[in-house]
Amino acid sequence: MATSTQVRTYTVKEGLLDEWVRRWRDEIVPLRLEFGFSLSGAWIDRERHHFIWEISYDGPETFAERNRQYWDSPKREAMALDPKDYLVSTETREVTRVY
């Protein structure tokens, strides 16, 4: 199966950007890596309260199947991190690398 990549842009609630970044880096990233995802980078746009990151999956399942396994995992549930507590909106784009 070909690598599937998403660029995700989150608008974070005012005043919560630094906390979101810390929790994403310390809690979400390690579990995403454990589930076989790779992360190419993450950026913040403080002026717009945006958090942007790139996530890929290259494995036997589809991105959607592996993502569902991540969300259904006991470790994800134990995180007690509900994105709705931090995020105003999310935008996800499927992208294809050309270079």
ZIHUUR-V284062 format. One record per run of one state. SS is the DSSP state (H for helix, E for strand, L for the rest). FROM is the first residue (numbers start at 1). TO is the last residue. If there is no record, write none. Layout:
# ZIHUUR-V284062
ss=SS from=FROM to=TO
ss=SS from=FROM to=TO
This chain:
# ZIHUUR-V284062
ss=L from=1 to=3
ss=E from=4 to=12
ss=L from=13 to=16
ss=H from=17 to=34
ss=L from=35 to=36
ss=E from=37 to=45
ss=H from=46 to=48
ss=L from=49 to=49
ss=E from=50 to=57
ss=L from=58 to=62
ss=H from=63 to=72
ss=L from=73 to=73
ss=H from=74 to=78
ss=L from=79 to=82
ss=H from=83 to=85
ss=L from=86 to=86
ss=E from=87 to=95
ss=L from=96 to=99
